[in-house]
Amino acid sequence: MMNRETLISKWLNNDLNDQEFEAFKNLEDYDDLVKLNNSLQSFKADDYDTSKELENVLSTIKNEKAQPKTHWLKPLLRVAAVLAICFSVYFYTTTLDTTVTTQLAQKTTVELPDASTVSLNAKSVLAFNKNDWKKERDVELQGEAFFKVAKGSSFNVITTSGTVTVYGTQFNVKQRDNYFEVICYEGLVGVTHNSKETKLKPGDSFLIVDGKVIAKEKENRSSPSWLNNESEFKSIPFKQVVAEFERQYNVNITLIDIDSTQLFTGSFTHKNIDVALKSIAVPLQVTYSKQNNTIILKRE
């Protein structure tokens, strides 16, 4: 006669023949096993190994002859096991972040649970907890995004370079390699960097390039230029211009005899690569050539 553990294991793997299934049905706790499995199926999350977890629970339920005074513990333990597993699954699914990612040469707009909107620039990642939004309106950002924040409780944008805290406002955050910039277009923005907070009013900017705080003129635009498919720069290291160009056109740029730290003022369109190349090459008096997915910029 096949033992109980083997029968349960084969049942979990849907591997019982007719004779074995009849033996499984004759187990004294057959009904409990079926109910427990059905409960787990109802609460199952993605990539949740129900069979494995059920076996783990069953390993704690010994099929031993209990004394009459402790017999009442058996069904209680089964209920407790189901509740514990269901709570774990619920906790797992409700703490997962919602993540939105844009690829190279791609932009998208996201609506947050409070009707705030976020426009993501190319090669960016936005993450937030939809289920816990009423308690904490926090988003994590890698890359660049423009925020239109609905009025409500405190709204935080968390990046590796600093945190931006706002109340009902419009602002742009750009966090790239050695580059961190926040521009306030409406309302009031607080930028915390290295434990120090800087308040920004409409038109104010906060910019750090290569670890240095850079002073900027007042911003006259009502929204960032990239929303209109154009990247604009004012006295920004050329390497940052090149990196943005690569993100917008999904290309690789090689510089030959060009100082990547020199400051660049100008713009380029996201709609026509040849026009865009001329826009960044002519001001520096350099030539360019294209080879498949690689662009070479070279000083004459």
C-alpha angles and dihedrals in degrees: 000000000000112000124246097252092053092049092051092047092051090045091054089052093046088240103127120123120214095269093047092047090055089051090049091051089054093060110117093234096042093120092050092050092051093047092049092051092048091051091052092049090054093055099037117135129199113295091007110145101218096179093051093047092046091052089050090053093045091052087067093051104078118200092221129136103261124202114257093248093060099036091100090066094070099071090037091056090050092052091046091051092052092047092048093051093044091050091050091051092046092049091049095050096044095050095051113114122233106234128197119189131187122202129216112300091013134114131182142175123230128197113213124214092264092052092258111141130219125196111203121208123214120301096013137134128210122186131181141157108249095185095052096039096113090060100040126015095201127148129182118218134195112179126003134327141163115222130205102187123201116225114265141089123349115307119206130192109197121201133164089252099048148318126265118206121190146165117216102327148122122247144146126232123194119182115172135142106315090344128102123167134167122184122188116213100169137008124002128314129193117202117195115198124164089353092302121113124214120192117219126199125194109303094019122122137197114204133175120179121181090347095307126113109236123203115226136192121250114287110241098183121096091219137009117283094235090071085068092048096260131110115212128192134188116194093331124153109265092235088067090052090051092049091051091048090053091051094049097046103028093235138125119240124204120197120210119191091344124127104230092197095061113113120254130201118188143065144250134208124242093213105065122034096198093052089045093052092053089050093060099032103048097056089055093041093236132136127233138203133183126225112179105295095348127089121198120205112193134178112234 
